[in-house]
Amino acid sequence: MSMPFYVSPEQIIKDKADYARKGIARGRSVIVVEYDEGILFVAENPSRALHKISEIYDRIAFAAVGKYNEFENLRVAGVRLADMRGYSYDRRDVSGRSLANAYAQTLGTIFTETPKPYEVEIVVAEVGQTSDGDQLYRLTFDGSVADEHGYVAMGGSADAITLALSTEWREGLTIVQAVRLAVDLLGKHGGEGERHLGPGELEVAVLERSLPRRTFSRISRSRLAELLG
């Protein structure tokens, strides 16, 4: 009688985590940084249709790396949840924290209960009335949540970019300084060797705290060229 094939739960979890990390590391990086008037998102992404950065609600945005179809499913689910909560209660009841918790539960369930984990990493950002009210939540493939301050880097060269941001980012950056810093780091660490990234290779958006309600806007390529000088 043959013995049944057995794999320990610890090995299954480790294999799933390694699989997801490898998938995420193959993608291009995304940088999210706070600046004096809001929160900036910069992604290396030449596509005009397949966005890595999107609006979720009035003062909340979403950035992701990994498999597009998987993080697009999460984005759509987040928009529906936010719309339902805002309609049922009040628009002020929709918060970045509640969305981050919902995403954490979803990703954790997928990671533990399905054979293949999502190969995604996401950031949920909410801009406050002042810089002290800004919120950045980073969520990994297994549902882990980290409350970040100031900046977040995800994807391919996230570790190297995060190390550089720890020394070069400071509070009170202007939009020009923040854009140039993020693009410079993507060019240095986003691929093999140092590169120059132009507006046509980037996706850039902001949450601008001074806007009355819907604070999300995309920065056009012509405007980005002006910011890069």
PyMOL commands that set and color helices and strands:
alter all, ss='L'
color gray80, all
select helices_A, chain A and resi 9-25+68-88+91-93+96-113+131-133+158-168+175-189+199-201+221-228
alter helices_A, ss='H'
color red, helices_A
select strands_A, chain A and resi 30-35+38-44+53-57+60-66+120-126+135-139+145-148+151-154+202-208+216-218
alter strands_A, ss='S'
color yellow, strands_A
deselect
rebuild
show_as cartoon
